[in-house]
Structures are given as C-alpha cells and as structure tokens.
Amino acid sequence: MPDKKIPLRMCIACRELKEKRDMLRVVKDAEDKIFIDFSSKASGRGAYICNNPECVKKLKQKRLLNKVFSRAVEDGVYAAIEEEYFGKKQS
C-alpha cells in the first residue's frame, strides 16, 4: 500500500516547504477580515508561517502579511502570531 502523501506549504518568511500541520495559517476571508485559522479549514486566501522564531520576527519586521494580502494588516494580527509562538514557549 502506498504511503499517504503529506501536504506541504511554503513559509512566507523563509520560503521553505514544510509540513502543513507544523505551520500557522493566516487567512483573509471574503469580508476582508484577517485572522489566524487554527482549524486550517476556513475559506479564503491563506498564508503560512513556520514556527521558526527568525521567521516570526521577519514576518513582523518586513510586514509580510501586508504584501501577501495586498492591504494593510493591523498590528493586532502580528501580535497574535507572536503570542501564539512565543507566548507558549514562555509559559
């Protein structure tokens, strides 16, 4: 029996392909709302960020979500991503 195919996605910061389940998905939906999609099933344009601290820093410094979604992204979205990765490590 063939092995099950593992879905890969590209990190928008480091541009490396990694397993989808190890990445955080950020979505812009039809109402133009941008949010973290913990289920990875929300409809809309998705962007993935890996759990590398350097990638999370680069994401915020270069405002990469603004480029991916072609619009201004609130600081709260970037703060939520940092909290998701760094908040869990500190507790």
Phi and psi in radians as a Rosetta constraint file:
Dihedral C 1 N 2 CA 2 C 2 CIRCULARHARMONIC -1.225 0.35
Dihedral N 2 CA 2 C 2 N 3 CIRCULARHARMONIC 2.621 0.35
Dihedral C 2 N 3 CA 3 C 3 CIRCULARHARMONIC -1.163 0.35
Dihedral N 3 CA 3 C 3 N 4 CIRCULARHARMONIC 2.597 0.35
Dihedral C 3 N 4 CA 4 C 4 CIRCULARHARMONIC -1.271 0.35
Dihedral N 4 CA 4 C 4 N 5 CIRCULARHARMONIC 2.389 0.35
Dihedral C 4 N 5 CA 5 C 5 CIRCULARHARMONIC -1.260 0.35
Dihedral N 5 CA 5 C 5 N 6 CIRCULARHARMONIC 2.301 0.35
Dihedral C 5 N 6 CA 6 C 6 CIRCULARHARMONIC -1.659 0.35
Dihedral N 6 CA 6 C 6 N 7 CIRCULARHARMONIC 2.125 0.35
Dihedral C 6 N 7 CA 7 C 7 CIRCULARHARMONIC -1.207 0.35
Dihedral N 7 CA 7 C 7 N 8 CIRCULARHARMONIC 2.340 0.35
Dihedral C 7 N 8 CA 8 C 8 CIRCULARHARMONIC -1.992 0.35
Dihedral N 8 CA 8 C 8 N 9 CIRCULARHARMONIC 2.590 0.35
Dihedral C 8 N 9 CA 9 C 9 CIRCULARHARMONIC -2.381 0.35
Dihedral N 9 CA 9 C 9 N 10 CIRCULARHARMONIC 2.725 0.35
Dihedral C 9 N 10 CA 10 C 10 CIRCULARHARMONIC -1.688 0.35
Dihedral N 10 CA 10 C 10 N 11 CIRCULARHARMONIC 2.294 0.35
Dihedral C 10 N 11 CA 11 C 11 CIRCULARHARMONIC -1.245 0.35
Dihedral N 11 CA 11 C 11 N 12 CIRCULARHARMONIC 2.327 0.35
Dihedral C 11 N 12 CA 12 C 12 CIRCULARHARMONIC -1.306 0.35
Dihedral N 12 CA 12 C 12 N 13 CIRCULARHARMONIC -0.220 0.35
Dihedral C 12 N 13 CA 13 C 13 CIRCULARHARMONIC -1.641 0.35
Dihedral N 13 CA 13 C 13 N 14 CIRCULARHARMONIC -0.944 0.35
Dihedral C 13 N 14 CA 14 C 14 CIRCULARHARMONIC -1.659 0.35
Dihedral N 14 CA 14 C 14 N 15 CIRCULARHARMONIC -0.191 0.35
Dihedral C 14 N 15 CA 15 C 15 CIRCULARHARMONIC 1.107 0.35
Dihedral N 15 CA 15 C 15 N 16 CIRCULARHARMONIC 0.441 0.35
Dihedral C 15 N 16 CA 16 C 16 CIRCULARHARMONIC -1.730 0.35
Dihedral N 16 CA 16 C 16 N 17 CIRCULARHARMONIC 2.525 0.35
Dihedral C 16 N 17 CA 17 C 17 CIRCULARHARMONIC -1.409 0.35
Dihedral N 17 CA 17 C 17 N 18 CIRCULARHARMONIC 2.261 0.35
Dihedral C 17 N 18 CA 18 C 18 CIRCULARHARMONIC -2.442 0.35
Dihedral N 18 CA 18 C 18 N 19 CIRCULARHARMONIC 2.908 0.35
Dihedral C 18 N 19 CA 19 C 19 CIRCULARHARMONIC -1.121 0.35
Dihedral N 19 CA 19 C 19 N 20 CIRCULARHARMONIC 2.360 0.35
Dihedral C 19 N 20 CA 20 C 20 CIRCULARHARMONIC -0.998 0.35
Dihedral N 20 CA 20 C 20 N 21 CIRCULARHARMONIC -0.681 0.35
Dihedral C 20 N 21 CA 21 C 21 CIRCULARHARMONIC -1.203 0.35
Dihedral N 21 CA 21 C 21 N 22 CIRCULARHARMONIC -0.306 0.35
Dihedral C 21 N 22 CA 22 C 22 CIRCULARHARMONIC -1.646 0.35
Dihedral N 22 CA 22 C 22 N 23 CIRCULARHARMONIC 0.108 0.35
Dihedral C 22 N 23 CA 23 C 23 CIRCULARHARMONIC -2.085 0.35
Dihedral N 23 CA 23 C 23 N 24 CIRCULARHARMONIC 2.792 0.35
Dihedral C 23 N 24 CA 24 C 24 CIRCULARHARMONIC -1.755 0.35
Dihedral N 24 CA 24 C 24 N 25 CIRCULARHARMONIC 2.311 0.35
Dihedral C 24 N 25 CA 25 C 25 CIRCULARHARMONIC -1.803 0.35
Dihedral N 25 CA 25 C 25 N 26 CIRCULARHARMONIC 2.307 0.35
Dihedral C 25 N 26 CA 26 C 26 CIRCULARHARMONIC -2.009 0.35
Dihedral N 26 CA 26 C 26 N 27 CIRCULARHARMONIC 2.347 0.35
Dihedral C 26 N 27 CA 27 C 27 CIRCULARHARMONIC -2.167 0.35
Dihedral N 27 CA 27 C 27 N 28 CIRCULARHARMONIC 2.501 0.35
Dihedral C 27 N 28 CA 28 C 28 CIRCULARHARMONIC -1.936 0.35
Dihedral N 28 CA 28 C 28 N 29 CIRCULARHARMONIC 2.023 0.35
Dihedral C 28 N 29 CA 29 C 29 CIRCULARHARMONIC -1.574 0.35
Dihedral N 29 CA 29 C 29 N 30 CIRCULARHARMONIC -3.067 0.35
Dihedral C 29 N 30 CA 30 C 30 CIRCULARHARMONIC -1.120 0.35
Dihedral N 30 CA 30 C 30 N 31 CIRCULARHARMONIC -0.461 0.35
Dihedral C 30 N 31 CA 31 C 31 CIRCULARHARMONIC -1.518 0.35
Dihedral N 31 CA 31 C 31 N 32 CIRCULARHARMONIC 0.140 0.35
Dihedral C 31 N 32 CA 32 C 32 CIRCULARHARMONIC 1.224 0.35
Dihedral N 32 CA 32 C 32 N 33 CIRCULARHARMONIC 0.382 0.35
Dihedral C 32 N 33 CA 33 C 33 CIRCULARHARMONIC -1.532 0.35
Dihedral N 33 CA 33 C 33 N 34 CIRCULARHARMONIC 2.454 0.35
Dihedral C 33 N 34 CA 34 C 34 CIRCULARHARMONIC -2.016 0.35
Dihedral N 34 CA 34 C 34 N 35 CIRCULARHARMONIC 2.258 0.35
Dihedral C 34 N 35 CA 35 C 35 CIRCULARHARMONIC -2.711 0.35
Dihedral N 35 CA 35 C 35 N 36 CIRCULARHARMONIC 2.861 0.35
Dihedral C 35 N 36 CA 36 C 36 CIRCULARHARMONIC -1.390 0.35
Dihedral N 36 CA 36 C 36 N 37 CIRCULARHARMONIC 2.287 0.35
Dihedral C 36 N 37 CA 37 C 37 CIRCULARHARMONIC -1.827 0.35
Dihedral N 37 CA 37 C 37 N 38 CIRCULARHARMONIC 1.670 0.35
Dihedral C 37 N 38 CA 38 C 38 CIRCULARHARMONIC -1.259 0.35
Dihedral N 38 CA 38 C 38 N 39 CIRCULARHARMONIC -0.443 0.35
Dihedral C 38 N 39 CA 39 C 39 CIRCULARHARMONIC -1.439 0.35
Dihedral N 39 CA 39 C 39 N 40 CIRCULARHARMONIC -0.333 0.35
Dihedral C 39 N 40 CA 40 C 40 CIRCULARHARMONIC 1.067 0.35
Dihedral N 40 CA 40 C 40 N 41 CIRCULARHARMONIC 0.412 0.35
Dihedral C 40 N 41 CA 41 C 41 CIRCULARHARMONIC -2.222 0.35
Dihedral N 41 CA 41 C 41 N 42 CIRCULARHARMONIC 0.020 0.35
Dihedral C 41 N 42 CA 42 C 42 CIRCULARHARMONIC -1.176 0.35
Dihedral N 42 CA 42 C 42 N 43 CIRCULARHARMONIC 2.513 0.35
Dihedral C 42 N 43 CA 43 C 43 CIRCULARHARMONIC -1.402 0.35
Dihedral N 43 CA 43 C 43 N 44 CIRCULARHARMONIC 2.580 0.35
Dihedral C 43 N 44 CA 44 C 44 CIRCULARHARMONIC 2.304 0.35
Dihedral N 44 CA 44 C 44 N 45 CIRCULARHARMONIC -3.118 0.35
Dihedral C 44 N 45 CA 45 C 45 CIRCULARHARMONIC -1.366 0.35
Dihedral N 45 CA 45 C 45 N 46 CIRCULARHARMONIC 2.155 0.35
Dihedral C 45 N 46 CA 46 C 46 CIRCULARHARMONIC -1.911 0.35
Dihedral N 46 CA 46 C 46 N 47 CIRCULARHARMONIC 2.622 0.35
Dihedral C 46 N 47 CA 47 C 47 CIRCULARHARMONIC -2.344 0.35
Dihedral N 47 CA 47 C 47 N 48 CIRCULARHARMONIC 2.498 0.35
Dihedral C 47 N 48 CA 48 C 48 CIRCULARHARMONIC -2.008 0.35
Dihedral N 48 CA 48 C 48 N 49 CIRCULARHARMONIC 2.504 0.35
Dihedral C 48 N 49 CA 49 C 49 CIRCULARHARMONIC -2.285 0.35
Dihedral N 49 CA 49 C 49 N 50 CIRCULARHARMONIC 2.323 0.35
Dihedral C 49 N 50 CA 50 C 50 CIRCULARHARMONIC -1.418 0.35
Dihedral N 50 CA 50 C 50 N 51 CIRCULARHARMONIC 3.055 0.35
Dihedral C 50 N 51 CA 51 C 51 CIRCULARHARMONIC -1.587 0.35
Dihedral N 51 CA 51 C 51 N 52 CIRCULARHARMONIC 0.301 0.35
Dihedral C 51 N 52 CA 52 C 52 CIRCULARHARMONIC -1.321 0.35
Dihedral N 52 CA 52 C 52 N 53 CIRCULARHARMONIC 2.187 0.35
Dihedral C 52 N 53 CA 53 C 53 CIRCULARHARMONIC -0.986 0.35
Dihedral N 53 CA 53 C 53 N 54 CIRCULARHARMONIC -0.601 0.35
Dihedral C 53 N 54 CA 54 C 54 CIRCULARHARMONIC -1.139 0.35
Dihedral N 54 CA 54 C 54 N 55 CIRCULARHARMONIC -0.635 0.35
Dihedral C 54 N 55 CA 55 C 55 CIRCULARHARMONIC -1.182 0.35
Dihedral N 55 CA 55 C 55 N 56 CIRCULARHARMONIC -0.699 0.35
Dihedral C 55 N 56 CA 56 C 56 CIRCULARHARMONIC -1.150 0.35
Dihedral N 56 CA 56 C 56 N 57 CIRCULARHARMONIC -0.701 0.35
Dihedral C 56 N 57 CA 57 C 57 CIRCULARHARMONIC -1.135 0.35
Dihedral N 57 CA 57 C 57 N 58 CIRCULARHARMONIC -0.760 0.35
Dihedral C 57 N 58 CA 58 C 58 CIRCULARHARMONIC -1.114 0.35
Dihedral N 58 CA 58 C 58 N 59 CIRCULARHARMONIC -0.674 0.35
Dihedral C 58 N 59 CA 59 C 59 CIRCULARHARMONIC -0.974 0.35
Dihedral N 59 CA 59 C 59 N 60 CIRCULARHARMONIC -0.791 0.35
Dihedral C 59 N 60 CA 60 C 60 CIRCULARHARMONIC -1.342 0.35
Dihedral N 60 CA 60 C 60 N 61 CIRCULARHARMONIC -0.772 0.35
Dihedral C 60 N 61 CA 61 C 61 CIRCULARHARMONIC -1.057 0.35
Dihedral N 61 CA 61 C 61 N 62 CIRCULARHARMONIC -0.775 0.35
Dihedral C 61 N 62 CA 62 C 62 CIRCULARHARMONIC -1.647 0.35
Dihedral N 62 CA 62 C 62 N 63 CIRCULARHARMONIC 0.025 0.35
Dihedral C 62 N 63 CA 63 C 63 CIRCULARHARMONIC 0.908 0.35
Dihedral N 63 CA 63 C 63 N 64 CIRCULARHARMONIC 0.884 0.35
Dihedral C 63 N 64 CA 64 C 64 CIRCULARHARMONIC -1.131 0.35
Dihedral N 64 CA 64 C 64 N 65 CIRCULARHARMONIC -0.548 0.35
Dihedral C 64 N 65 CA 65 C 65 CIRCULARHARMONIC -1.140 0.35
Dihedral N 65 CA 65 C 65 N 66 CIRCULARHARMONIC -0.572 0.35
Dihedral C 65 N 66 CA 66 C 66 CIRCULARHARMONIC -1.050 0.35
Dihedral N 66 CA 66 C 66 N 67 CIRCULARHARMONIC -0.709 0.35
Dihedral C 66 N 67 CA 67 C 67 CIRCULARHARMONIC -1.257 0.35
Dihedral N 67 CA 67 C 67 N 68 CIRCULARHARMONIC -0.748 0.35
Dihedral C 67 N 68 CA 68 C 68 CIRCULARHARMONIC -1.122 0.35
Dihedral N 68 CA 68 C 68 N 69 CIRCULARHARMONIC -0.752 0.35
Dihedral C 68 N 69 CA 69 C 69 CIRCULARHARMONIC -1.668 0.35
Dihedral N 69 CA 69 C 69 N 70 CIRCULARHARMONIC 0.019 0.35
Dihedral C 69 N 70 CA 70 C 70 CIRCULARHARMONIC 0.942 0.35
Dihedral N 70 CA 70 C 70 N 71 CIRCULARHARMONIC 0.723 0.35
Dihedral C 70 N 71 CA 71 C 71 CIRCULARHARMONIC -2.847 0.35
Dihedral N 71 CA 71 C 71 N 72 CIRCULARHARMONIC 2.885 0.35
Dihedral C 71 N 72 CA 72 C 72 CIRCULARHARMONIC -1.238 0.35
Dihedral N 72 CA 72 C 72 N 73 CIRCULARHARMONIC 2.336 0.35
Dihedral C 72 N 73 CA 73 C 73 CIRCULARHARMONIC -1.945 0.35
Dihedral N 73 CA 73 C 73 N 74 CIRCULARHARMONIC 2.318 0.35
Dihedral C 73 N 74 CA 74 C 74 CIRCULARHARMONIC -1.093 0.35
Dihedral N 74 CA 74 C 74 N 75 CIRCULARHARMONIC 2.617 0.35
Dihedral C 74 N 75 CA 75 C 75 CIRCULARHARMONIC -1.068 0.35
Dihedral N 75 CA 75 C 75 N 76 CIRCULARHARMONIC -0.478 0.35
Dihedral C 75 N 76 CA 76 C 76 CIRCULARHARMONIC -1.066 0.35
Dihedral N 76 CA 76 C 76 N 77 CIRCULARHARMONIC -0.582 0.35
Dihedral C 76 N 77 CA 77 C 77 CIRCULARHARMONIC -1.177 0.35
Dihedral N 77 CA 77 C 77 N 78 CIRCULARHARMONIC -0.791 0.35
Dihedral C 77 N 78 CA 78 C 78 CIRCULARHARMONIC -1.113 0.35
Dihedral N 78 CA 78 C 78 N 79 CIRCULARHARMONIC -0.696 0.35
Dihedral C 78 N 79 CA 79 C 79 CIRCULARHARMONIC -1.128 0.35
Dihedral N 79 CA 79 C 79 N 80 CIRCULARHARMONIC -0.688 0.35
Dihedral C 79 N 80 CA 80 C 80 CIRCULARHARMONIC -1.128 0.35
Dihedral N 80 CA 80 C 80 N 81 CIRCULARHARMONIC -0.654 0.35
Dihedral C 80 N 81 CA 81 C 81 CIRCULARHARMONIC -1.169 0.35
Dihedral N 81 CA 81 C 81 N 82 CIRCULARHARMONIC -0.780 0.35
Dihedral C 81 N 82 CA 82 C 82 CIRCULARHARMONIC -1.065 0.35
Dihedral N 82 CA 82 C 82 N 83 CIRCULARHARMONIC -0.746 0.35
Dihedral C 82 N 83 CA 83 C 83 CIRCULARHARMONIC -1.128 0.35
Dihedral N 83 CA 83 C 83 N 84 CIRCULARHARMONIC -0.672 0.35
Dihedral C 83 N 84 CA 84 C 84 CIRCULARHARMONIC -1.063 0.35
Dihedral N 84 CA 84 C 84 N 85 CIRCULARHARMONIC -0.744 0.35
Dihedral C 84 N 85 CA 85 C 85 CIRCULARHARMONIC -1.500 0.35
Dihedral N 85 CA 85 C 85 N 86 CIRCULARHARMONIC -0.841 0.35
Dihedral C 85 N 86 CA 86 C 86 CIRCULARHARMONIC -1.508 0.35
Dihedral N 86 CA 86 C 86 N 87 CIRCULARHARMONIC -0.516 0.35
Dihedral C 86 N 87 CA 87 C 87 CIRCULARHARMONIC -1.127 0.35
Dihedral N 87 CA 87 C 87 N 88 CIRCULARHARMONIC -0.673 0.35
Dihedral C 87 N 88 CA 88 C 88 CIRCULARHARMONIC -1.215 0.35
Dihedral N 88 CA 88 C 88 N 89 CIRCULARHARMONIC -0.601 0.35
Dihedral C 88 N 89 CA 89 C 89 CIRCULARHARMONIC -1.244 0.35
Dihedral N 89 CA 89 C 89 N 90 CIRCULARHARMONIC -0.579 0.35
Dihedral C 89 N 90 CA 90 C 90 CIRCULARHARMONIC -1.373 0.35
Dihedral N 90 CA 90 C 90 N 91 CIRCULARHARMONIC -0.445 0.35
